[in-house]
Amino acid sequence: MSARFTIKKLGAQGDGIAETESGDLFIPFTLPGEIVTAARERDRATLMAVLEASPLRIEPACRHFTECGGCALQHFEAEAYHQWKRDKVVHALKGIDCGIDALVACAPHTRRRVVLTARRSETGMLLGFNRHLSPEIISISECPISLPEIVAALDRLRALADLICATTKSFRMAVTATGSGLDVAVHESGKLGEHQRRIASNFVLAQGFARLSIDDEIIIEPRKPVVMFGSVAVAVPPGAFLQATEAAERTMADIVGGHLKRAKKVADLFAGCGSFALRLAEKSEVHAVEGDAAALAALDRAARFATGLKRVTAERRDLFRRPLTFKELNAFDGLVFDPPRAGAEDQSKQIARSDVPFVAAVSCNPVTLARDLRILIDGGYKLKGVTPIDQFLWSPHVEAVALLEKPRKRRG
């Protein structure tokens, strides 16, 4: 049965929250001030109708919105949405004294990497995103967050998924737009037979895709997928981590580079394929540390063949199990770290004990960023500012770059 509710505020995941006698009720796709009817199930409800709409409600950009679980906030007016995203960082950093800049906005049609879900059904191959909080796959025909070349290839990607499917279960298809064409990395689609492998390879060649890999094995690679980090071309490995949009990556690199411009020797921790390291190496010597062997090899290879860079060294190291010690860090004048969502608690403790004068912290999780910043501040660092960056358009996720300084101790 449905009931009537008044939305009081937005929750951390972008759901509207109604206050009830039994506690907060989360209703997706609603906005503060709205009166709605919704079908309740425990602490969540499915929106049935909007009886009184917020003046901030706008027409969604995509026909699949509310069905496809890829976006949560297409119905939210742009300026209010930007403020909500910035407020997520403000709220997470509450109690930490610092200036927080305006949000750097994300344009539609700019996301270069999407992870689609596929499954063979009675009606054909499904390819799209899961329905909100459901295993059901919504097969998509458009996607206003993604680069046009990805959207234009959806039918061909669906056909490829059909050719390689060797399972009755759902599987993932990560599609990255690179300078060489689309890089398709598939996981858990089942074991390919030789006949399937040949057919899939011929299809990839015919469609002009750059590469097909399945469970990190390269099936065919007509052209090495290449991305540019500044002026350096990097041949990325299958399934490599990349920032979601090129514009956001460039913004973050500019902020980090500006902060570390006086550093002669820089450490890049959780370096990935080198999006920071290879840009920083235009002005500074860089030591890149990363736990993923394939990503680090791509970074190292790109640095060796690039021209106009300072010395770049690479070290494979699991920074969660074995963070760089403060004594090792003291060899550097600057440092950037960009860990996964879990943050870098143990590494931050070592940075806090160091006397590296310039530190840039990059994070896709404001909560773990706040924890790591508190560690650094308690260790003597002064937080100079934080810039929120929206590269996950219409989602609850937000990136942030924090800049810190510490007076360097005299040595000797």
Number of C-alpha atoms within 10 A of each C-alpha: 7 15 12 14 19 20 21 17 18 19 16 13 13 25 22 23 25 27 14 11 6 8 11 16 21 26 27 22 21 30 27 19 17 22 20 22 20 20 15 16 12 10 14 17 18 15 19 14 15 17 13 11 16 17 12 16 18 14 9 14 13 17 13 19 18 19 17 23 19 23 24 21 25 20 21 23 16 16 11 11 20 21 12 18 26 23 16 20 24 20 12 16 21 11 10 13 12 15 13 19 14 15 21 18 19 19 17 16 17 20 26 21 24 19 16 21 23 27 24 18 11 6 6 11 17 23 27 26 25 19 18 17 8 10 11 18 21 20 22 19 15 16 24 17 24 21 19 16 14 22 18 13 16 18 13 16 23 19 17 20 24 19 17 20 22 18 14 11 13 19 20 21 24 19 21 26 23 19 16 17 20 26 27 25 24 27 17 15 22 16 14 17 10 9 9 15 16 14 13 22 22 12 16 23 16 9 15 13 25 23 23 24 20 22 16 14 12 14 17 19 16 15 17 17 24 19 19 17 20 14 13 22 20 25 23 26 22 23 22 18 12 17 17 19 22 18 16 22 17 17 15 23 21 15 15 24 22 11 20 24 14 15 21 16 21 29 29 24 26 24 27 27 30 28 23 26 30 31 22 30 22 19 20 25 21 28 20 27 25 24 17 16 15 18 23 25 20 19 28 20 14 20 24 12 11 14 11 11 20 18 15 22 16 19 16 17 19 14 17 16 9 10 20 20 16 18 13 12 19 16 14 21 20 26 25 27 22 19 24 13 13 13 24 23 19 18 22 24 19 19 26 22 19 24 24 26 20 25 26 24 23 25 26 23 20 24 17 20 27 22 16 23 23 19 21 25 17 13 18 16 25 19 21 14 14 23 22 28 27 25 26 23 27 22 17 19 18 20 23 23 25 24 22 22 20 19 12 13 10 6 4 3
